[in-house]
Structure formats: structure tokens, C-alpha cells
């Protein structure tokens, strides 16, 4: 193969890779921000037309998102936004509580190190907004940023990576069907309590507030109709 041919192949691979990256980002954002619902089938024909791409890059994007746990690819049926079973949700909350309890304690102890206080305050600024949370999508983004901010300053890279693999946005999306304005308001108040304990450098109070918050969320899961879950 000539040098020119090699350049053409390399350029083509780079272009395809960029297209796949763009598709992954678009679809991930759509899942996290509720444009695609748990259990929804993603129609290839619609997406190729909407995004102006061929099926090859789209299917590669599906495979990547399936590897992240956001999609489920069913043979002969296509790609679906992953819907968790009741057991999966329950077990994930148990794991998440254990991991985030460690993270919140570490965050409180490290709040005055390496500019953590300023970074944490900037990341969680939306929780102090007094406006009612009327949009599920907007609240879920606020919630994601809040919990991510805790892991970002906890100082434990492996813990942060494990939390990322739990796919918190997917868990919250499945909760969105039963969340009410009062529930959003309660969560915001709990976020403020957790944040204040971290800012006070109090690991015990931080963990207690975090556990109360997640225990309430787990109780919401317990009370959800079983038809919401994957069988």
C-alpha cells in the first residue's frame, strides 16, 4: 500500500471514529436527560436520518453504550435503553450507599485540601437555588452534578471509577416515573444537609446525612409498582 493510500485509510478511520464519538455523546446525553426512556427501543432508521450517518457508526455507538451499561442489545430486535429489574435496583442502591458513604467521609476530611472547597462549592451551586424543581430532566442533572462533586473531591480515584460504573443516571431515570415535586424538594433539602456537613469538615454528620438521603431513595424504589421494572 502506498503512503497516499495509507493516509487515506488513516483519515477515513479517524473520521469514522469522530462520527462514532459524536453519536455516543448524543445518545448518552439523550438517555441521561430523559429524551430516551428506560425500555425504549432506539430505531436505527430514525437515528441515521436524524444524525446524517450510516448504520455502521451507529451500531458501533450502540455497542459502546451497551458496554457502559446504558443500552441493551437484543438479537434480532435491536438496541434498547437499559431497564433495570427490581433486584438490580435494590442491589445497586446497597452498593452505591456503601461506596458513597466512604466518598462523603473522605470528601469532608479533604475539604480544605488542594482547592477542594472552591471546586465543591462551584459544582454544587445549583442546590441553593430556591426555585421549585418542576422538570425531572433538570433535577436529574442537578442530582448527577451534586453526587459527582462528592466523588471528585474524595481523593480516591478507584472509588470514583467504581461509582461511575454504577450508572447513577440510569438508576435515577427509572425513578423519574414516580417522582413528584415534593420528592424533588425533599431531595434538594437533603443535598443541602450533606453539602453543609462536608463544608463543615464533619465526616460523621456527612455520612449520616448521606445515608438518610439514599435510604429514602431506596424506599421509593421499594414502593414502586413492579411493572416499572424489567421482569
C-alpha positions, 0 to 999 in steps of 0.5 A: 500500500502506498503512503497516499493510500495509507493516509487515506485509510488513516483519515477515513478511520479517524473520521469514522471514529469522530462520527462514532464519538459524536453519536455516543455523546448524543445518545448518552446525553439523550438517555441521561436527560430523559429524551430516551426512556428506560425500555425504549427501543432506539430505531436505527432508521430514525437515528441515521436520518436524524444524525446524517450517518450510516448504520455502521457508526451507529451500531458501533455507538450502540455497542459502546453504550451497551458496554457502559451499561446504558443500552441493551442489545437484543438479537434480532430486535435491536438496541434498547435503553437499559431497564433495570429489574427490581433486584438490580435496583435494590442491589445497586442502591446497597452498593452505591450507599456503601461506596458513597458513604466512604466518598462523603467521609473522605470528601469532608476530611479533604475539604480544605485540601488542594482547592477542594472547597472552591471546586465543591462549592462551584459544582454544587451551586445549583442546590441553593437555588430556591426555585421549585424543581418542576422538570425531572430532566433538570433535577436529574442533572442537578442530582448527577452534578451534586453526587459527582462533586462528592466523588471528585473531591474524595481523593480516591480515584478507584472509588470514583471509577467504581461509582461511575460504573454504577450508572447513577443516571440510569438508576435515577431515570427509572425513578423519574416515573414516580417522582413528584415535586415534593420528592424533588424538594425533599431531595434538594433539602437533603443535598443541602444537609450533606453539602453543609456537613462536608463544608463543615469538615464533619465526616460523621454528620456527612455520612449520616446525612448521606445515608438518610438521603439514599435510604429514602431513595431506596424506599421509593424504589421499594414502593414502586409498582413492579411493572416499572421494572424489567421482569 
